[in-house]
Amino acid sequence: MQESPTPALDNTIEARKTTRRVFLGAAGAAVMSAASYMRVLGANDRIGIGAIGFGLIGKQHIADLKKFKDVDLLSMCDVYKPRLDEGLAYLENPNARGYNDFRKMYENKDIQGVVIATPDHWHALQTILACQAGKDVYVEKPMTLFLDEGKWMIQAARKYGRIVVVGTQRRHGKGVLDSKNVIDSGVLGKIHSIRWSSFRNVYPGFGRAPESEPPAGFNYDMWLGPAEKKPYTAHRGIYHFRWFWDYSGGQMTNLGAHIIDQVLYVMNAKGPTMVSSFGGRYALEDDGETPDLQDAMWVFPGPDPKTPGFTMNATIREANACRSIPDAEARGQLYLGTKGTMVLAGNWEVLPELKGDPINDIPRFSGHPAGGPVYSDTKPTPWIQASKGKGMESDARYGFGGEDTLAMNKQDWLNSMRTRKRPLCDVEDGHRVSIACHLANISLKLGRTIRWDPEKEQTVGDREAAAMCVKQYRAPWDKSLKDAIKV
Ligand SMILES: NC(=O)c1ccc[n+]([C@@H]2O[C@H](COP(=O)([O-])OP(=O)(O)OC[C@H]3O[C@@H](n4cnc5c(N)ncnc54)[C@H](O)[C@@H]3O)[C@@H](O)[C@H]2O)c1
């Protein structure tokens, strides 16, 4: 695939030239590196954006970014030529340039920010190399394919002084902030456990894709990038990469990342100390590898690590949408406190627990013989008042409260690019979410509980699990990584 010819749209070119003049003049320097050039991005300067990956979410990002008046959509990169052409046209900027190799795009000094909407196995390396090239980054969730990539991404962001926002946009929902405020107020008592689920039914699955030649215009080697070389099938490519361990962590990292992100934010939690998970490919009849059924439990420490904090339970089902059971858990995240429960599913709702004499909860049968507990006649009353937010109730899997959280996350990214202040969905937050997801998948694969030190970010006493926190990149990408950061 060739780069698209550079088209000419005078007003856009002029806008870019003017912007550069303003930067260079303000800094009083004739020559500036890409990194220092961007550090002086002022309140009124336009922001040049390049996008990588014009897929399901990549297209939505462009649709959103078009609405921002201070953004110039300068380039599109995709390894599938028909998508590159479609994406380039979708930018509606005849001046924009197309690329099939993101490294070439990173050379464009007019680009200050890149949106990375490629499959999971590309997120870390494309982010790290963007930081090295002096670009700020909006990278899709799940932030990483394996645990150590998160450490590398933080290192790159800090080393090169870059803003890195992760696409766990639901954290911006008002329901999430309200829930956090309610829980922080202590009104629900001690939150000791959290339950969430992700039910849907895609039985019998997506079929079996035989080995074949990649479609015309699809640069499969560049699509694979750092991942192991495997023969092409239609499932090892566009969209369906999600069901293969080489490119994804399955629904635990796909939908689970969104939910765990909210839980960690609401609970001010850093990381678990123990994780157990079970499941596998139980029901779907296609060629996918990642679990269609997964149960997981995490144990989080309290503020004083010696005291228990809370547990988190997850249920993921791909072959039953749980339609017939009016289970509160199927509605969203449940935060179970001693005095009430918070249900968070886009909107939030507080369901009170009843305050009664504990003695009355002991079974009665025919009554206790002499010396047994004596019941009292106190009537249970709610510990707290029921309450509910004014947002929209939504599908537990998606958890929007009616707001356009995707656009909000991008607005936050653009703001941070100007202020250099930490965004709401920072690279460190994305790393913590990924840790929780990856530890669950490691536990599932090893069939045992994984112990984790959230401060040192290390597995405890389990060499096999530790080895699964890192993977080798395929050449030449291993060298690109080592040239950019310390590994
Ligand atoms: N935040 C959200 O709500 C949300 C929603 C959907 C998807 N996602 C995430 O976005 C990512 C992409 O998902 P999708 O459904 O859009 O996938 P997709 O397969 O539809 O699109 C990915 C695109 O990236 C391109 N690509 C792959 N490698 C590339 C490379 N090296 N250089 C340039 N282009 C390359 C592919 O050709 C494809 O067009 C996934 O990680 C997914 O988890 C996030």
The ligand as an SDF file (V2000), in Angstrom:
LIG
                    3D

 44 48  0  0  0  0  0  0  0  0999 V2000
  -14.0210    2.3000   24.2640 N   0  0  0  0  0  0  0  0  0  0  0  0
  -14.9630    1.5550   23.7380 C   0  0  0  0  0  0  0  0  0  0  0  0
  -16.1350    1.6580   24.1010 O   0  0  0  0  0  0  0  0  0  0  0  0
  -14.6150    0.5910   22.6460 C   0  0  0  0  0  0  0  0  0  0  0  0
  -15.6110    0.1070   21.7840 C   0  0  0  0  0  0  0  0  0  0  0  0
  -15.2230   -0.7750   20.7610 C   0  0  0  0  0  0  0  0  0  0  0  0
  -13.8950   -1.1800   20.6230 C   0  0  0  0  0  0  0  0  0  0  0  0
  -12.9680   -0.7170   21.5120 N   0  0  0  0  0  0  0  0  0  0  0  0
  -11.5580   -1.1390   21.4060 C   0  0  0  0  0  0  0  0  0  0  0  0
  -11.0020   -0.5960   20.2230 O   0  0  0  0  0  0  0  0  0  0  0  0
  -10.0760   -1.4980   19.6510 C   0  0  0  0  0  0  0  0  0  0  0  0
  -10.4550   -1.7280   18.1900 C   0  0  0  0  0  0  0  0  0  0  0  0
  -11.6910   -2.4020   18.1310 O   0  0  0  0  0  0  0  0  0  0  0  0
  -12.5990   -2.3800   16.8130 P   0  0  0  0  0  0  0  0  0  0  0  0
  -13.8380   -3.1130   17.1400 O   0  0  0  0  0  0  0  0  0  0  0  0
  -12.7180   -0.9880   16.3140 O   0  0  0  0  0  0  0  0  0  0  0  0
  -11.6970   -3.2800   15.8230 O   0  0  0  0  0  0  0  0  0  0  0  0
  -11.6990   -3.3130   14.2320 P   0  0  0  0  0  0  0  0  0  0  0  0
  -11.0530   -4.5740   13.8340 O   0  0  0  0  0  0  0  0  0  0  0  0
  -13.0510   -2.9950   13.6900 O   0  0  0  0  0  0  0  0  0  0  0  0
  -10.7520   -2.0690   13.8370 O   0  0  0  0  0  0  0  0  0  0  0  0
   -9.3680   -2.0590   14.0540 C   0  0  0  0  0  0  0  0  0  0  0  0
   -8.7130   -1.4080   12.8560 C   0  0  0  0  0  0  0  0  0  0  0  0
   -7.3130   -1.2770   13.1030 O   0  0  0  0  0  0  0  0  0  0  0  0
   -6.6320   -1.5740   11.9110 C   0  0  0  0  0  0  0  0  0  0  0  0
   -5.2450   -1.9380   12.2360 N   0  0  0  0  0  0  0  0  0  0  0  0
   -4.7840   -3.0580   12.8320 C   0  0  0  0  0  0  0  0  0  0  0  0
   -3.4520   -2.9990   12.9980 N   0  0  0  0  0  0  0  0  0  0  0  0
   -3.0640   -1.7940   12.5220 C   0  0  0  0  0  0  0  0  0  0  0  0
   -1.8160   -1.1350   12.4230 C   0  0  0  0  0  0  0  0  0  0  0  0
   -0.6640   -1.7040   12.8300 N   0  0  0  0  0  0  0  0  0  0  0  0
   -1.7610    0.1030   11.8580 N   0  0  0  0  0  0  0  0  0  0  0  0
   -2.9000    0.6850   11.4060 C   0  0  0  0  0  0  0  0  0  0  0  0
   -4.1230    0.1070   11.4720 N   0  0  0  0  0  0  0  0  0  0  0  0
   -4.1980   -1.1270   12.0200 C   0  0  0  0  0  0  0  0  0  0  0  0
   -7.4340   -2.6910   11.2900 C   0  0  0  0  0  0  0  0  0  0  0  0
   -7.1640   -2.8500    9.9030 O   0  0  0  0  0  0  0  0  0  0  0  0
   -8.8550   -2.2190   11.5590 C   0  0  0  0  0  0  0  0  0  0  0  0
   -9.3650   -1.4160   10.5290 O   0  0  0  0  0  0  0  0  0  0  0  0
  -10.1100   -2.7540   20.5000 C   0  0  0  0  0  0  0  0  0  0  0  0
   -9.0070   -2.7680   21.3590 O   0  0  0  0  0  0  0  0  0  0  0  0
  -11.3960   -2.6340   21.2890 C   0  0  0  0  0  0  0  0  0  0  0  0
  -11.3230   -3.2330   22.5600 O   0  0  0  0  0  0  0  0  0  0  0  0
  -13.2940    0.1690   22.4970 C   0  0  0  0  0  0  0  0  0  0  0  0
  1  2  1  0
  2  3  2  0
  2  4  1  0
  4  5  1  0
  4 44  2  0
  5  6  2  0
  6  7  1  0
  7  8  2  0
  8  9  1  0
  8 44  1  0
  9 10  1  0
  9 42  1  0
 10 11  1  0
 11 12  1  0
 11 40  1  0
 12 13  1  0
 13 14  1  0
 14 15  2  0
 14 16  1  0
 14 17  1  0
 17 18  1  0
 18 19  2  0
 18 20  1  0
 18 21  1  0
 21 22  1  0
 22 23  1  0
 23 24  1  0
 23 38  1  0
 24 25  1  0
 25 26  1  0
 25 36  1  0
 26 27  1  0
 26 35  1  0
 27 28  2  0
 28 29  1  0
 29 30  1  0
 29 35  2  0
 30 31  1  0
 30 32  2  0
 32 33  1  0
 33 34  2  0
 34 35  1  0
 36 37  1  0
 36 38  1  0
 38 39  1  0
 40 41  1  0
 40 42  1  0
 42 43  1  0
M  CHG  2   8   1  16  -1
M  END
$$$$
